[in-house]
Amino acid sequence: MITRRPSGERGHFNFGWLNTFHTFSFGDYFDPAHDQFRALRVINEDWVQPGQGFGTHPHRDMEILTWVLEGALEHKDSLGHGGIIRPGEAQRMTAGTGIYHSEFNHSSQEPVHLLQIWLLPERRGLTPGYEQKAFPITERWNRFRTIASPDGRERSVTWNQDATLSIADLDTGTKLQHPLASGRHAWIQAARGQISVNGTELKQGDGAAVSGEESLQIEAAEDAEVLLFDLA
């Protein structure tokens, strides 16, 4: 079964400095029908204006991954980490027992476009942690590249949940197949372009929950960037 989550039905707020869309309940947006999917708790699509951002704030007991689509995001946290996240780089934070961080648009001229992803951890009270790695487009071109996993396979960032995130940048007409093991579920997010998943069309910003399927047939109707979560 594939259940489409249309882009236009997501929670939406425009604060001027931040234009944000929420796939699942988040902050002042609450939708009991779309609170989470399996361990996947948050997919926020954000556009942050030049020089603006999220001031220092706390998190705990969450696995947080940031994926920048355009622009550059500047990160600082209470563990002493700091740096710039650019397209093709995944940043993972384990909030665990508690972490403070800030995220600001690194540019004074161009907006930054990003996806912020949260997963519930396998258990509470983990030691906070941080990781950032680059995944060049040559590794994602017309194939799925694992960027986050519980065991760090394929040099991915490591998070504390039985979930794998893979990303592909597809040319128009490209077809990919992803098998789903028995009892596994998937979430597909169309970050750019338009795709079909087992015949279900997804446009930019659309997502889809997948359960009870043996495999996924993904075809790009136009140039596209796709996130695939394989979930317990």
N, C-alpha and C positions, 0 to 999 in steps of 0.2 A: 504494500500500500504506500502511495506517495501522496502527501498532503502539502499543497503549495501554500506558502506564506507570502502573499503579494506585497511588494514594496510599499504601495500606497496605503496599505492597512496597518503599517507599523506605527508605533507611537512617534510623534514628531514635535520638536520644540525648536524654535529659532530665537536665540537670545541676542542676536546681532553679532556678538563675537564668536558664537558657536551655533552651527546648524546641525542638529543631531536627530537621527532616526533610530528607534529601539525595536529590535525584532522581538524581544521578550520584555516582560515587566521590568521597569528600572526607574528609580527615583520617583518622580511624581506621576509616572505612567504605570498604571496597573491594569492588566488584562488577565483574569484567571484562566482564560482559555489558552493563553500564550505566556506562561510563567517561566517555563524552561522546557528543554527536551533532553531526557536522560540526564547526564551530568552537565550538559551545556546550559549555562545559566544566562549569559549575556552575549549578544552580538550588537554592538552599537556602531553605526556608521556616522562619523563625525567630520565636519569641515570646520576648522579653526582658523580664524582670521589672523593676518600677520601680527606678530608680536604678542598675541593673546594666548591664553591657555588655562590649565587647571592648576590652581595654587596648591601648596602643600596640604595634603589630606591623608587620613589613615585608611588602611584596609586590614582585614584579617580573614583567615580561613578561606582563601580563594586562590585559584591558579589564574593568573592574568597574562594574556598574550596580546601584544600590540603589533599590528601589521600595517605599515604605511603604504598607501597606494600612490600618493603624489605629495611632493614637498619633503619637509624634514621636521622631525619632532625632537625637542630637547628634553632629556630626562635627568632628574636628580632624585636620590632617595636617602633614607636614614641609615642605610648600610654603607654609605660612602660612594656609591656608584654614580656616575654621571657620563653623559655622552649624547650622541645624535643618532636617531633612528631614521634611516632612509629607505626608499623602496627596495624591496628584496632582502630586508633585514627583519628578523623576528626577535622581539624582546619578550622574555618570559620572567615574570615575578611570582614567587611563591610568597603570599602574604603571611600565611601561617599564624604564629602567635602575635603578629602585628608588624606593620611596616608603614612608614610615611613616605610619600613621594609627590613630585610635581611633574607636569608635562606641559611644555609650552611650544608654540610654533617657533622654530628656529629662525625663520625668515621675517624680515621687516617689510617685505613687499608682496610675497605670494602666500595664499592660504595653504594649509596642509590638510590632506584628505586621508583618513585612516579608519581602520577597523579595530575596535577594542573588544576582546573576547575574554569571557570569564568561564571557567569550569569549576564546579564544586570539587574539592580535593577528596582523595580516597579516605582521609581521616582528618580530624581537627587537630590543632596544636602542633603543626609542623614547624620546623625551623625555617625562618624566612630566607629566601634565596633569590638570586638574579642571574640572568644569562642572556646574551645577545649574540646572534650568529647571522652571517650573510648567506643567502641562497641565490646565486646569480640566475638571471633569466635563462641562460643557456642550459641550466639544470632543470628548468620548469617548462621549457618550450615543447608543447605538444606531448607532454607526459606529466604524470603526477609525481611531485617531489615531496617526500615526507619532511615536514619542517618541525613537527612537535610530536613526541611519543613518550610513553612511560619508561622506555629503556634506552633512549638516545640513539636508536638505530639510524643508520645512514647519516650520522653526524648531526642529527636533529637536536633541537633544544629538548630538555627533559622536564616533563611535568608529572605531578603526582596524581594521576588518574588513568584508568584503563581506556584511553582514547588516543586516536592518532589523527593528526591534521596534515593533510596533503594539499598542495596547491599546484595548479596547472595554468599556463598561459597558452591559449589555443588559437590557432589560425582557423579562419572560416572553413567549415567542412570537416575539420578534424573529428575523429571518433575515438573515444577511449572506453575501456571496460574496466569496472572495478568489482571483483567478487566480494560478496558479503558472507562471512562464515555464519553457520547456524546460530541463531540467537543474537546476532549483532544487528545494530541499527546504524543509520547514517543521517547526517544533515548536509545538504548541499546549499551553498551560498554563491549566487552569481554576483561577483564583485564588479565586473564590467561585462558589457556585451550581452549576448543572448544565447542560451543553450537549450537543449532538451534533455530530460532525464527519463529514460524509459518511455518516451513519447510525451512527457509533461513539459510544457514550455516554461522557461524561467527567463525573465528579463532582468536587467541590472537592478540590484537591490532586492530581488526576490530570493526567498529561501524555500527549502522543502524538507520535510521530515519523512524519513524512509524507514519502514518496518515491514518484515515479512517478505522481503525480496531476496532472491538468491544472488543477483548481480545487478549492477547499474550500467546502463548503456548511455554514455554522455556524448552528445554531438553539438558542435559549435555552429549555430546558425549565422554568426558573425564573429569577428575576433573577440575573444572573451578571456576573462580571468575567473577561475573557479576555485572555491574552497570546499574540500571534502573532509568531513569529520566521520570517522569510523568509531562507533561508540558501543560500549557494553549495554 
